[in-house]
């Protein structure tokens, strides 16, 4: 554990988070990113990094300069540290169940390519673009058969609709734990997992908008696969993603097509058996020469999240979102979703011109984004109440509400 992170979190004590304590103890860990004069409400997109990130990446680079090829011992130790931290974050039973990937989409492809034949896939029309594009492309090329479940009349997705679709048979169900457009938390995933297994299907959960926001427990869910990464709430930037494969799935005879020489039983022995002799468990899903910097890049954000704790971060997030929702209402904006236990870490404001607003707000020093008809606003624990007030007032003024 980074000593500065450990000391800062210890100084908070055990009380619920509040702004004054965060300003005093936590904000100094983020001095570089907080030096800019802007209101950053895009934490659901790219999370704000700790100062320690630069030092961690430099550590990996120094090893390269000083040890060259001998740096692999330390680099692979960091890979295992990355896997261990992810396993803690999602309560995975074994470290080797975590396979480092450069994107969640890479993890999805590894699963699709490991399933035999032409898999029958059920998913929703609300999945994030990378998942959506991959499934559509696999379908277009005849690699999978895919069925799309639509939202109900209230714009929500339910496990009941997915379970009903299982009656038509499937091999894999793909669903987000938190939907990326509206922030809706998909509840009863454990019930969906049971239904999948009863119908001979497997369940893949996209946790990208859940990990670091709400408790994520793969054992409690009972999913066979999970994909996610550090780009958003774990503050680890691009490239630090993962695939989780449940022990039962690993022991079922699942064999990887997406693999590489780092999955060899002894990757540095350079033996060439045919067929390849792969490592056991999830290590068989390791691929070719990996981008080692991403593991260092992810370290500080993972440590920070685990040190403070998901429950404390979630409670403070709900406090902030409730306040922001009130300020938006005061500014005349009422078509707002989120800020409750049924949604993730951002508010979604339904607006006809949502996609035009981020560039206008950027000119006001407010950073956010939009997806479809939803303007998304996401504070993090560093966001001050005064910033929430200013952002809501600016948006109300722009819209003439």
Secondary structure as a PSIPRED ss2 file (coil, helix, strand):
# PSIPRED VFORMAT (PSIPRED V4.0)

   1 X C   1.000  0.000  0.000
   2 X C   1.000  0.000  0.000
   3 X H   0.000  1.000  0.000
   4 X H   0.000  1.000  0.000
   5 X H   0.000  1.000  0.000
   6 X H   0.000  1.000  0.000
   7 X H   0.000  1.000  0.000
   8 X H   0.000  1.000  0.000
   9 X H   0.000  1.000  0.000
  10 X H   0.000  1.000  0.000
  11 X H   0.000  1.000  0.000
  12 X H   0.000  1.000  0.000
  13 X C   1.000  0.000  0.000
  14 X C   1.000  0.000  0.000
  15 X C   1.000  0.000  0.000
  16 X C   1.000  0.000  0.000
  17 X C   1.000  0.000  0.000
  18 X C   1.000  0.000  0.000
  19 X H   0.000  1.000  0.000
  20 X H   0.000  1.000  0.000
  21 X H   0.000  1.000  0.000
  22 X H   0.000  1.000  0.000
  23 X H   0.000  1.000  0.000
  24 X H   0.000  1.000  0.000
  25 X H   0.000  1.000  0.000
  26 X H   0.000  1.000  0.000
  27 X H   0.000  1.000  0.000
  28 X H   0.000  1.000  0.000
  29 X H   0.000  1.000  0.000
  30 X H   0.000  1.000  0.000
  31 X H   0.000  1.000  0.000
  32 X H   0.000  1.000  0.000
  33 X H   0.000  1.000  0.000
  34 X H   0.000  1.000  0.000
  35 X C   1.000  0.000  0.000
  36 X C   1.000  0.000  0.000
  37 X C   1.000  0.000  0.000
  38 X C   1.000  0.000  0.000
  39 X E   0.000  0.000  1.000
  40 X E   0.000  0.000  1.000
  41 X C   1.000  0.000  0.000
  42 X E   0.000  0.000  1.000
  43 X C   1.000  0.000  0.000
  44 X C   1.000  0.000  0.000
  45 X C   1.000  0.000  0.000
  46 X C   1.000  0.000  0.000
  47 X C   1.000  0.000  0.000
  48 X C   1.000  0.000  0.000
  49 X C   1.000  0.000  0.000
  50 X C   1.000  0.000  0.000
  51 X C   1.000  0.000  0.000
  52 X H   0.000  1.000  0.000
  53 X H   0.000  1.000  0.000
  54 X H   0.000  1.000  0.000
  55 X H   0.000  1.000  0.000
  56 X H   0.000  1.000  0.000
  57 X H   0.000  1.000  0.000
  58 X H   0.000  1.000  0.000
  59 X H   0.000  1.000  0.000
  60 X H   0.000  1.000  0.000
  61 X H   0.000  1.000  0.000
  62 X H   0.000  1.000  0.000
  63 X H   0.000  1.000  0.000
  64 X H   0.000  1.000  0.000
  65 X H   0.000  1.000  0.000
  66 X H   0.000  1.000  0.000
  67 X H   0.000  1.000  0.000
  68 X H   0.000  1.000  0.000
  69 X H   0.000  1.000  0.000
  70 X H   0.000  1.000  0.000
  71 X H   0.000  1.000  0.000
  72 X H   0.000  1.000  0.000
  73 X H   0.000  1.000  0.000
  74 X H   0.000  1.000  0.000
  75 X H   0.000  1.000  0.000
  76 X H   0.000  1.000  0.000
  77 X H   0.000  1.000  0.000
  78 X H   0.000  1.000  0.000
  79 X H   0.000  1.000  0.000
  80 X H   0.000  1.000  0.000
  81 X H   0.000  1.000  0.000
  82 X H   0.000  1.000  0.000
  83 X H   0.000  1.000  0.000
  84 X H   0.000  1.000  0.000
  85 X H   0.000  1.000  0.000
  86 X H   0.000  1.000  0.000
  87 X H   0.000  1.000  0.000
  88 X H   0.000  1.000  0.000
  89 X H   0.000  1.000  0.000
  90 X H   0.000  1.000  0.000
  91 X C   1.000  0.000  0.000
  92 X C   1.000  0.000  0.000
  93 X C   1.000  0.000  0.000
  94 X C   1.000  0.000  0.000
  95 X H   0.000  1.000  0.000
  96 X H   0.000  1.000  0.000
  97 X H   0.000  1.000  0.000
  98 X E   0.000  0.000  1.000
  99 X E   0.000  0.000  1.000
 100 X E   0.000  0.000  1.000
 101 X E   0.000  0.000  1.000
 102 X C   1.000  0.000  0.000
 103 X C   1.000  0.000  0.000
 104 X H   0.000  1.000  0.000
 105 X H   0.000  1.000  0.000
 106 X H   0.000  1.000  0.000
 107 X H   0.000  1.000  0.000
 108 X H   0.000  1.000  0.000
 109 X H   0.000  1.000  0.000
 110 X H   0.000  1.000  0.000
 111 X H   0.000  1.000  0.000
 112 X H   0.000  1.000  0.000
 113 X H   0.000  1.000  0.000
 114 X H   0.000  1.000  0.000
 115 X C   1.000  0.000  0.000
 116 X C   1.000  0.000  0.000
 117 X C   1.000  0.000  0.000
 118 X C   1.000  0.000  0.000
 119 X C   1.000  0.000  0.000
 120 X E   0.000  0.000  1.000
 121 X E   0.000  0.000  1.000
 122 X E   0.000  0.000  1.000
 123 X E   0.000  0.000  1.000
 124 X E   0.000  0.000  1.000
 125 X C   1.000  0.000  0.000
 126 X C   1.000  0.000  0.000
 127 X C   1.000  0.000  0.000
 128 X C   1.000  0.000  0.000
 129 X H   0.000  1.000  0.000
 130 X H   0.000  1.000  0.000
 131 X H   0.000  1.000  0.000
 132 X H   0.000  1.000  0.000
 133 X H   0.000  1.000  0.000
 134 X H   0.000  1.000  0.000
 135 X H   0.000  1.000  0.000
 136 X H   0.000  1.000  0.000
 137 X H   0.000  1.000  0.000
 138 X H   0.000  1.000  0.000
 139 X H   0.000  1.000  0.000
 140 X H   0.000  1.000  0.000
 141 X C   1.000  0.000  0.000
 142 X C   1.000  0.000  0.000
 143 X C   1.000  0.000  0.000
 144 X C   1.000  0.000  0.000
 145 X E   0.000  0.000  1.000
 146 X E   0.000  0.000  1.000
 147 X E   0.000  0.000  1.000
 148 X E   0.000  0.000  1.000
 149 X E   0.000  0.000  1.000
 150 X C   1.000  0.000  0.000
 151 X C   1.000  0.000  0.000
 152 X C   1.000  0.000  0.000
 153 X C   1.000  0.000  0.000
 154 X C   1.000  0.000  0.000
 155 X C   1.000  0.000  0.000
 156 X C   1.000  0.000  0.000
 157 X C   1.000  0.000  0.000
 158 X C   1.000  0.000  0.000
 159 X H   0.000  1.000  0.000
 160 X H   0.000  1.000  0.000
 161 X H   0.000  1.000  0.000
 162 X H   0.000  1.000  0.000
 163 X H   0.000  1.000  0.000
 164 X H   0.000  1.000  0.000
 165 X H   0.000  1.000  0.000
 166 X H   0.000  1.000  0.000
 167 X H   0.000  1.000  0.000
 168 X H   0.000  1.000  0.000
 169 X C   1.000  0.000  0.000
 170 X C   1.000  0.000  0.000
 171 X C   1.000  0.000  0.000
 172 X E   0.000  0.000  1.000
 173 X E   0.000  0.000  1.000
 174 X E   0.000  0.000  1.000
 175 X E   0.000  0.000  1.000
 176 X E   0.000  0.000  1.000
 177 X C   1.000  0.000  0.000
 178 X E   0.000  0.000  1.000
 179 X C   1.000  0.000  0.000
 180 X C   1.000  0.000  0.000
 181 X C   1.000  0.000  0.000
 182 X C   1.000  0.000  0.000
 183 X C   1.000  0.000  0.000
 184 X E   0.000  0.000  1.000
 185 X E   0.000  0.000  1.000
 186 X C   1.000  0.000  0.000
 187 X C   1.000  0.000  0.000
 188 X C   1.000  0.000  0.000
 189 X H   0.000  1.000  0.000
 190 X H   0.000  1.000  0.000
 191 X H   0.000  1.000  0.000
 192 X H   0.000  1.000  0.000
 193 X H   0.000  1.000  0.000
 194 X H   0.000  1.000  0.000
 195 X H   0.000  1.000  0.000
 196 X H   0.000  1.000  0.000
 197 X H   0.000  1.000  0.000
 198 X H   0.000  1.000  0.000
 199 X C   1.000  0.000  0.000
 200 X C   1.000  0.000  0.000
 201 X C   1.000  0.000  0.000
 202 X E   0.000  0.000  1.000
 203 X E   0.000  0.000  1.000
 204 X E   0.000  0.000  1.000
 205 X E   0.000  0.000  1.000
 206 X E   0.000  0.000  1.000
 207 X C   1.000  0.000  0.000
 208 X C   1.000  0.000  0.000
 209 X C   1.000  0.000  0.000
 210 X C   1.000  0.000  0.000
 211 X C   1.000  0.000  0.000
 212 X C   1.000  0.000  0.000
 213 X C   1.000  0.000  0.000
 214 X C   1.000  0.000  0.000
 215 X C   1.000  0.000  0.000
 216 X C   1.000  0.000  0.000
 217 X C   1.000  0.000  0.000
 218 X H   0.000  1.000  0.000
 219 X H   0.000  1.000  0.000
 220 X H   0.000  1.000  0.000
 221 X H   0.000  1.000  0.000
 222 X C   1.000  0.000  0.000
 223 X C   1.000  0.000  0.000
 224 X C   1.000  0.000  0.000
 225 X E   0.000  0.000  1.000
 226 X E   0.000  0.000  1.000
 227 X E   0.000  0.000  1.000
 228 X E   0.000  0.000  1.000
 229 X E   0.000  0.000  1.000
 230 X C   1.000  0.000  0.000
 231 X C   1.000  0.000  0.000
 232 X C   1.000  0.000  0.000
 233 X C   1.000  0.000  0.000
 234 X C   1.000  0.000  0.000
 235 X C   1.000  0.000  0.000
 236 X C   1.000  0.000  0.000
 237 X C   1.000  0.000  0.000
 238 X C   1.000  0.000  0.000
 239 X C   1.000  0.000  0.000
 240 X C   1.000  0.000  0.000
 241 X E   0.000  0.000  1.000
 242 X E   0.000  0.000  1.000
 243 X E   0.000  0.000  1.000
 244 X E   0.000  0.000  1.000
 245 X E   0.000  0.000  1.000
 246 X C   1.000  0.000  0.000
 247 X H   0.000  1.000  0.000
 248 X H   0.000  1.000  0.000
 249 X H   0.000  1.000  0.000
 250 X H   0.000  1.000  0.000
 251 X C   1.000  0.000  0.000
 252 X C   1.000  0.000  0.000
 253 X C   1.000  0.000  0.000
 254 X C   1.000  0.000  0.000
 255 X C   1.000  0.000  0.000
 256 X C   1.000  0.000  0.000
 257 X C   1.000  0.000  0.000
 258 X C   1.000  0.000  0.000
 259 X C   1.000  0.000  0.000
 260 X C   1.000  0.000  0.000
 261 X H   0.000  1.000  0.000
 262 X H   0.000  1.000  0.000
 263 X H   0.000  1.000  0.000
 264 X E   0.000  0.000  1.000
 265 X C   1.000  0.000  0.000
 266 X C   1.000  0.000  0.000
 267 X C   1.000  0.000  0.000
 268 X C   1.000  0.000  0.000
 269 X C   1.000  0.000  0.000
 270 X C   1.000  0.000  0.000
 271 X C   1.000  0.000  0.000
 272 X C   1.000  0.000  0.000
 273 X C   1.000  0.000  0.000
 274 X C   1.000  0.000  0.000
 275 X C   1.000  0.000  0.000
 276 X C   1.000  0.000  0.000
 277 X C   1.000  0.000  0.000
 278 X E   0.000  0.000  1.000
 279 X C   1.000  0.000  0.000
 280 X C   1.000  0.000  0.000
 281 X H   0.000  1.000  0.000
 282 X H   0.000  1.000  0.000
 283 X H   0.000  1.000  0.000
 284 X H   0.000  1.000  0.000
 285 X H   0.000  1.000  0.000
 286 X C   1.000  0.000  0.000
 287 X C   1.000  0.000  0.000
 288 X C   1.000  0.000  0.000
 289 X C   1.000  0.000  0.000
 290 X C   1.000  0.000  0.000
 291 X C   1.000  0.000  0.000
 292 X C   1.000  0.000  0.000
 293 X H   0.000  1.000  0.000
 294 X H   0.000  1.000  0.000
 295 X H   0.000  1.000  0.000
 296 X H   0.000  1.000  0.000
 297 X H   0.000  1.000  0.000
 298 X H   0.000  1.000  0.000
 299 X H   0.000  1.000  0.000
 300 X H   0.000  1.000  0.000
 301 X H   0.000  1.000  0.000
 302 X H   0.000  1.000  0.000
 303 X H   0.000  1.000  0.000
 304 X H   0.000  1.000  0.000
 305 X H   0.000  1.000  0.000
 306 X H   0.000  1.000  0.000
 307 X H   0.000  1.000  0.000
 308 X H   0.000  1.000  0.000
 309 X C   1.000  0.000  0.000
 310 X H   0.000  1.000  0.000
 311 X H   0.000  1.000  0.000
 312 X H   0.000  1.000  0.000
 313 X H   0.000  1.000  0.000
 314 X H   0.000  1.000  0.000
 315 X H   0.000  1.000  0.000
 316 X H   0.000  1.000  0.000
 317 X H   0.000  1.000  0.000
 318 X H   0.000  1.000  0.000
 319 X H   0.000  1.000  0.000
 320 X H   0.000  1.000  0.000
 321 X H   0.000  1.000  0.000
 322 X H   0.000  1.000  0.000
 323 X H   0.000  1.000  0.000
 324 X H   0.000  1.000  0.000
 325 X H   0.000  1.000  0.000
 326 X H   0.000  1.000  0.000
 327 X H   0.000  1.000  0.000
 328 X H   0.000  1.000  0.000
 329 X H   0.000  1.000  0.000
 330 X H   0.000  1.000  0.000
 331 X C   1.000  0.000  0.000
 332 X C   1.000  0.000  0.000
 333 X C   1.000  0.000  0.000
 334 X C   1.000  0.000  0.000
 335 X C   1.000  0.000  0.000
 336 X E   0.000  0.000  1.000
 337 X E   0.000  0.000  1.000
 338 X C   1.000  0.000  0.000
 339 X C   1.000  0.000  0.000
 340 X C   1.000  0.000  0.000
 341 X C   1.000  0.000  0.000
 342 X C   1.000  0.000  0.000
 343 X E   0.000  0.000  1.000
 344 X C   1.000  0.000  0.000
 345 X C   1.000  0.000  0.000
 346 X C   1.000  0.000  0.000
 347 X E   0.000  0.000  1.000
 348 X E   0.000  0.000  1.000
 349 X E   0.000  0.000  1.000
 350 X E   0.000  0.000  1.000
 351 X C   1.000  0.000  0.000
 352 X C   1.000  0.000  0.000
 353 X C   1.000  0.000  0.000
 354 X H   0.000  1.000  0.000
 355 X H   0.000  1.000  0.000
 356 X H   0.000  1.000  0.000
 357 X H   0.000  1.000  0.000
 358 X H   0.000  1.000  0.000
 359 X H   0.000  1.000  0.000
 360 X H   0.000  1.000  0.000
 361 X H   0.000  1.000  0.000
 362 X H   0.000  1.000  0.000
 363 X H   0.000  1.000  0.000
 364 X C   1.000  0.000  0.000
 365 X C   1.000  0.000  0.000
 366 X E   0.000  0.000  1.000
 367 X E   0.000  0.000  1.000
 368 X C   1.000  0.000  0.000
 369 X E   0.000  0.000  1.000
 370 X E   0.000  0.000  1.000
 371 X E   0.000  0.000  1.000
 372 X C   1.000  0.000  0.000
 373 X C   1.000  0.000  0.000
 374 X E   0.000  0.000  1.000
 375 X E   0.000  0.000  1.000
 376 X E   0.000  0.000  1.000
 377 X E   0.000  0.000  1.000
 378 X E   0.000  0.000  1.000
 379 X C   1.000  0.000  0.000
 380 X C   1.000  0.000  0.000
 381 X C   1.000  0.000  0.000
 382 X C   1.000  0.000  0.000
 383 X C   1.000  0.000  0.000
 384 X C   1.000  0.000  0.000
 385 X H   0.000  1.000  0.000
 386 X H   0.000  1.000  0.000
 387 X H   0.000  1.000  0.000
 388 X H   0.000  1.000  0.000
 389 X H   0.000  1.000  0.000
 390 X H   0.000  1.000  0.000
 391 X H   0.000  1.000  0.000
 392 X H   0.000  1.000  0.000
 393 X H   0.000  1.000  0.000
 394 X H   0.000  1.000  0.000
 395 X H   0.000  1.000  0.000
 396 X H   0.000  1.000  0.000
 397 X H   0.000  1.000  0.000
 398 X H   0.000  1.000  0.000
 399 X H   0.000  1.000  0.000
 400 X C   1.000  0.000  0.000
 401 X C   1.000  0.000  0.000
